[in-house]
Amino acid sequence: MSTNNNTSEGKKPLVLTQEGPGGIRYDFTEGCRVWVPEGAKWTVSLADLDTESILFRQEMSGAGMVRSLKRYYVRFEIKIWKDGELFFTHVCDLKDREVLIQMNAGGLGDHIAWMGQAAAFIEQHGCKATCCVKKDILPLFEEAYPNIRFTSELDLEERRYYAAYCVLVFFNDTEFNNQPNDYRQSGLAHMGAYILGLPPVERKPKIVIDPGDRPIKERYVCIAAQASGLSKYWNNPHGWHDLVRFLKDKGYRVVCIDQDRIGGAFPAIRVIPHGVEDETGNRPLSERARWLKHADFFVGVSSGLAWLAWTAGTDVVMISGYTEPYNEFYTPYRIINRNVCNSCANDINLALDFNDPFFCPRHKGTDRMFECSLAISVKQVTKMIEKIPGFGVFSE
């Protein structure tokens, strides 16, 4: 379960941040890394203390590099023998150590799904943590977590971290080296917990919300119709139009907070629903959170804005046939039609192709393409909305 890069020339292929006796170096940057110098016969052992498993043990003559294949959180124990005598032992202990959690390759929903997990991990271990996030997402978390250092640029050489972990979606990790199980089975809501060695439960993060009262005085609903791929859209051609009319007939103002007014791939361009109040644009996420905080509820697809609504404490009506409900956070207003093809995003037998805007692995090119959301009717959505406490009740 580990690799031995034994280099007879004695050159260090990587700079390891921690120094042991006799020229030994080590750290826990995306796994356990150990370097031993020339001048002795070495035996290196790596163990997982929590499972009492020896993951790797090998003898080396002269200088060599060992790096574990497993790069998610493991409570490693390093043991090194020099010329047959136990010479060095070290147990991974993150308390008061510089630790990096990298999640900057994910989108808005990914960051929100993972930040609560990262915060719980940092609290549990008492480490001096840095979280690397996307630049436009950084203001959403920075002031909410004053004990965590945030950055949008990797600074591995500058900070010399004791440990570093990547909390990302690893699509082709068939050997489970970067994550302990298949992300399609764990779901986005839980995969960060698995990578960081936490119990797999939802952990809602804290966020920065712009101060102030309601942005409009009347009762309103926020919607977001755009998504990162056509498979995530509500592809019912009359769905959004009829839903907006239903909500307005019930007395609500309907506000669209998508970033883009026009989305999708040619020739399947998607424009925000007719009849909504257009608040689209590249706005600060803390401002979006304010709109969501004061909304009666939010209606959307499996997208980052749905995750933001959940974090802001807003009831979320999520329309998605593409993903299993466990893929996202729990909402009692989750809508899926099990009578048609559904949930291909969480099928471990399918490889996802995010470069294909018309990705539909089971029915592409047929009249069943995107039936998972085509078959979600307006009535199914409105019946779910009517279950929200206080829906349509307006006081004088």
C-alpha positions in Angstrom: 0.0 0.0 0.0 3.0 2.3 -0.3 5.7 3.0 -2.8 9.5 2.9 -2.4 11.4 5.2 -4.7 14.9 4.0 -3.8 17.4 6.4 -5.3 21.0 5.1 -5.3 22.4 8.5 -6.2 21.3 9.9 -2.9 19.5 13.0 -4.2 16.3 14.1 -2.4 13.5 14.1 -5.0 11.2 16.1 -2.8 11.7 18.6 0.1 10.1 17.0 3.2 9.3 19.5 5.9 10.0 17.6 9.1 13.5 16.6 10.3 14.3 13.5 12.2 17.6 12.2 13.6 20.5 11.2 11.4 19.3 13.1 8.4 15.9 11.4 8.2 13.1 13.7 6.8 9.4 13.1 6.7 6.0 14.7 6.5 2.3 13.9 5.8 1.7 15.9 2.7 -0.9 13.9 0.7 0.1 10.7 2.4 3.0 9.8 4.5 6.5 10.6 3.0 9.8 9.4 4.5 13.4 10.0 3.3 16.4 8.1 4.6 20.0 9.1 3.8 23.0 7.2 2.6 25.3 5.4 5.1 23.2 2.6 6.5 20.8 -0.3 5.9 17.3 0.9 6.7 14.0 -0.8 7.4 11.0 1.5 7.1 7.5 0.6 8.4 4.3 2.6 8.0 1.3 1.6 10.0 -2.3 2.7 10.4 -2.7 2.9 14.2 -6.5 3.1 14.2 -6.9 -0.2 12.3 -3.7 -1.7 13.7 -2.6 -2.5 10.2 1.0 -2.5 8.8 0.6 -0.8 5.4 4.2 -1.0 4.3 7.5 -2.4 5.4 10.7 -2.6 3.4 14.5 -2.8 3.7 16.7 -0.3 1.8 20.4 -0.1 1.4 21.4 3.6 1.3 19.2 6.6 0.5 15.6 6.2 -0.5 12.2 7.7 -0.5 9.0 6.1 0.7 5.5 7.5 0.0 2.2 5.9 1.0 -0.3 5.4 -1.8 -3.1 6.4 0.6 -3.3 10.1 0.6 -6.4 10.8 2.6 -6.2 11.2 6.4 -4.6 8.2 8.2 -3.1 8.2 11.7 0.2 7.0 10.4 3.0 5.6 12.6 6.5 5.7 11.1 9.1 3.2 12.4 12.6 3.2 11.1 15.4 0.7 11.9 19.0 1.6 11.2 21.4 -1.4 10.8 18.9 -3.6 12.6 18.3 -1.3 15.6 15.1 0.7 16.1 16.2 4.2 15.4 13.2 6.5 15.0 9.5 6.4 15.7 6.9 9.0 15.0 3.1 9.1 15.2 1.1 11.5 13.1 -0.3 14.1 15.6 -1.8 17.3 14.1 -2.2 19.2 17.3 -0.7 22.7 17.0 0.8 21.7 13.7 0.6 23.6 10.3 -1.9 21.7 8.2 -3.2 22.5 4.7 -6.6 21.4 3.4 -6.9 22.0 -0.3 -10.3 22.2 -1.9 -9.8 25.0 -4.5 -10.5 22.8 -7.6 -14.2 22.4 -6.6 -17.2 24.6 -7.4 -19.4 26.5 -5.0 -21.5 23.5 -3.9 -18.3 21.5 -3.4 -16.8 24.1 -1.1 -19.9 24.4 1.0 -20.2 20.6 1.2 -16.6 20.3 2.4 -16.0 23.4 4.5 -18.1 22.2 7.4 -16.2 18.9 7.3 -12.8 20.8 7.2 -13.9 22.9 10.2 -14.8 19.8 12.2 -11.5 18.2 11.4 -9.6 21.3 12.4 -11.5 21.5 15.7 -11.0 17.8 16.4 -7.2 17.9 15.9 -6.5 21.3 17.2 -4.2 22.1 14.3 -3.1 25.4 12.8 -5.0 25.2 9.7 -4.9 26.7 6.2 -7.7 26.2 3.7 -7.0 26.7 0.1 -10.2 27.8 -1.7 -11.2 29.5 -4.9 -10.6 33.3 -4.8 -14.2 34.3 -5.3 -15.4 31.9 -2.6 -12.8 33.0 0.0 -14.9 36.0 1.3 -17.8 33.6 2.0 -15.8 31.8 4.8 -12.9 34.0 5.9 -14.6 36.1 8.5 -16.8 33.3 9.6 -13.8 31.2 10.7 -11.2 33.6 12.3 -9.2 30.7 13.6 -8.5 29.4 10.1 -6.2 30.9 7.6 -7.6 31.1 4.1 -5.7 31.4 0.9 -6.5 31.0 -2.8 -2.9 30.2 -3.8 -1.0 27.0 -2.9 2.0 27.9 -0.7 3.5 24.5 0.1 7.1 25.6 0.0 6.5 28.8 1.9 4.6 27.3 4.8 6.3 24.0 5.1 3.2 22.2 6.3 3.4 19.2 8.6 0.4 17.6 6.8 -1.7 18.4 3.7 -4.9 16.8 2.5 -6.8 17.2 -0.8 -10.6 17.3 -0.3 -11.7 17.0 -3.9 -13.8 14.8 -6.2 -11.5 12.1 -7.7 -13.3 10.7 -10.7 -10.9 7.9 -11.8 -9.5 6.8 -8.4 -10.2 3.1 -8.9 -7.6 2.1 -6.4 -9.1 4.5 -3.7 -5.8 6.1 -3.0 -7.2 9.6 -2.7 -10.5 8.7 -1.1 -11.5 5.7 1.0 -14.5 4.9 -1.1 -16.2 5.8 -4.4 -17.5 9.4 -4.3 -20.6 8.2 -6.2 -21.5 6.0 -3.3 -20.7 8.5 -0.5 -22.2 11.5 -2.2 -20.9 15.1 -2.2 -22.3 15.8 1.3 -20.3 13.0 2.9 -17.1 12.5 0.8 -15.2 15.3 2.6 -15.8 13.5 5.9 -14.5 10.2 4.6 -11.3 11.9 3.2 -10.7 13.6 6.5 -11.4 10.5 8.7 -14.6 11.9 10.2 -18.0 10.1 10.7 -20.0 10.6 7.5 -22.7 13.1 8.6 -23.7 16.5 7.1 -21.9 19.4 8.6 -23.3 22.8 7.6 -20.6 25.4 7.5 -20.7 28.9 8.8 -20.8 31.7 6.1 -20.6 35.4 5.9 -24.0 37.0 5.1 -24.3 40.6 4.1 -25.9 42.5 7.0 -29.2 44.3 6.6 -32.9 43.6 6.5 -35.0 42.1 3.6 -33.8 43.3 0.2 -37.5 43.7 -0.7 -40.4 44.1 1.7 -42.9 41.8 0.0 -42.8 38.0 0.4 -40.6 36.5 -2.2 -39.1 33.2 -3.4 -35.6 32.8 -4.9 -35.0 30.5 -7.8 -32.0 29.3 -9.7 -32.5 27.5 -13.0 -29.0 27.3 -14.4 -26.6 24.5 -13.8 -23.1 23.3 -14.7 -24.4 20.7 -17.2 -27.6 20.0 -19.1 -28.1 16.8 -17.2 -28.6 18.9 -14.1 -31.2 21.2 -15.6 -35.0 20.8 -15.1 -35.5 19.9 -18.8 -39.3 19.9 -18.7 -39.9 22.6 -21.4 -42.9 24.1 -19.5 -41.6 23.5 -16.0 -40.2 26.8 -15.0 -42.7 28.9 -16.9 -45.7 27.2 -15.2 -44.0 27.1 -11.8 -43.3 30.9 -11.8 -46.9 31.6 -12.8 -48.1 29.3 -9.9 -45.9 31.1 -7.4 -46.9 34.6 -8.6 -50.6 33.5 -8.5 -50.1 32.6 -4.8 -48.8 36.1 -4.1 -45.1 35.7 -4.2 -42.5 37.8 -6.0 -40.2 35.4 -7.8 -36.5 36.4 -8.0 -33.9 34.7 -10.1 -30.4 34.8 -8.6 -28.5 32.8 -11.1 -25.1 34.2 -12.0 -25.8 33.9 -15.7 -29.0 35.0 -17.5 -28.2 32.6 -20.4 -26.6 29.2 -19.9 -26.4 25.8 -21.4 -24.7 24.5 -24.5 -25.5 25.3 -28.1 -28.0 24.4 -29.5 -29.7 23.8 -26.1 -29.3 27.3 -24.8 -31.2 28.0 -21.6 -32.5 31.4 -20.6 -33.8 32.2 -17.1 -37.6 31.7 -16.8 -40.0 34.2 -18.2 -41.7 36.4 -15.7 -39.1 36.3 -12.9 -37.4 39.4 -11.5 -33.9 39.4 -12.9 -31.2 39.6 -10.2 -28.7 37.7 -12.2 -25.1 38.7 -12.5 -21.7 38.2 -10.9 -22.6 39.3 -7.4 -20.8 38.6 -4.1 -21.9 35.3 -2.6 -22.5 37.0 0.7 -25.1 39.2 -1.0 -26.7 36.1 -2.6 -26.8 34.7 0.9 -28.7 37.7 2.2 -31.3 37.3 -0.5 -31.7 33.7 0.4 -31.8 34.2 4.1 -34.9 36.4 3.8 -36.7 34.4 1.1 -39.7 32.3 2.0 -37.9 29.4 0.3 -35.7 28.5 -2.6 -36.4 26.4 -5.7 -33.5 25.1 -7.8 -31.6 22.2 -9.2 -28.5 20.4 -7.9 -26.2 23.5 -8.0 -24.0 25.7 -5.9 -26.9 28.1 -5.1 -29.0 25.3 -3.7 -26.1 24.5 -1.3 -25.8 28.2 -0.5 -29.5 28.4 0.3 -29.2 25.4 2.6 -26.3 27.1 4.4 -28.3 30.3 4.7 -31.0 28.4 6.6 -33.6 28.6 3.8 -36.0 25.8 2.9 -34.7 24.2 -0.3 -37.0 22.7 -2.9 -34.5 20.7 -5.1 -35.4 19.3 -8.5 -33.0 16.6 -9.5 -33.3 13.3 -11.3 -29.6 13.2 -12.2 -28.4 12.6 -8.7 -29.5 10.4 -5.8 -30.9 12.5 -2.9 -28.0 11.4 -0.7 -25.6 13.1 -3.0 -26.6 16.5 -1.6 -27.7 17.7 1.8 -31.0 16.5 3.2 -34.0 18.5 2.4 -37.6 17.2 3.0 -38.5 18.9 -0.3 -36.4 16.8 -2.6 -38.0 16.0 -5.9 -37.2 13.0 -8.1 -39.2 10.7 -10.4 -38.3 7.1 -9.8 -40.6 5.9 -12.6 -38.1 6.9 -15.2 -34.3 6.5 -15.6 -32.6 8.4 -12.8 -29.5 8.9 -10.6 -26.8 8.2 -13.2 -24.5 10.6 -11.5 -24.3 8.1 -8.5 -24.1 4.9 -10.5 -20.7 3.3 -9.9 -21.0 1.4 -13.2 -20.9 4.6 -15.2 -18.0 6.9 -15.9 -19.1 10.6 -15.9 -17.9 12.8 -18.7 -18.1 16.4 -17.7 -16.6 17.6 -21.0 -19.8 16.4 -22.8 -22.5 19.1 -22.4 -25.1 16.5 -23.6 -23.9 13.8 -21.2 -26.7 11.3 -20.7 -24.9 7.9 -20.4 -27.8 5.6 -20.7 -30.0 7.3 -23.3 -28.0 9.9 -25.3 -29.3 10.3 -28.8 -32.6 8.7 -28.1 -36.1 10.0 -27.2 -35.4 9.1 -23.6 -32.5 11.5 -23.3 -32.7 13.5 -20.0 -36.0 11.8 -19.1 -34.9 12.0 -15.5 -35.9 15.7 -15.4 -38.2 15.8 -18.4 -40.6 13.6 -16.4 -40.6 15.8 -13.3 -44.0 17.5 -13.7 -44.9 21.0 -12.5 -47.7 19.3 -10.4 -45.1 17.2 -8.6 -43.1 20.3 -7.8 -46.1 22.4 -6.7 -47.5 19.6 -4.5 -44.1 19.5 -2.7 -44.0 23.3 -2.3 -47.5 23.2 -0.8 -46.0 21.1 2.1 -43.8 23.9 3.2 -45.2 25.3 6.5 -46.8 28.7 6.0 -46.9 28.4 2.2 -49.3 30.9 0.7 -50.4 32.2 4.2 -50.1 36.0 4.1 -51.0 38.1 7.2 -52.6 41.4 6.8 
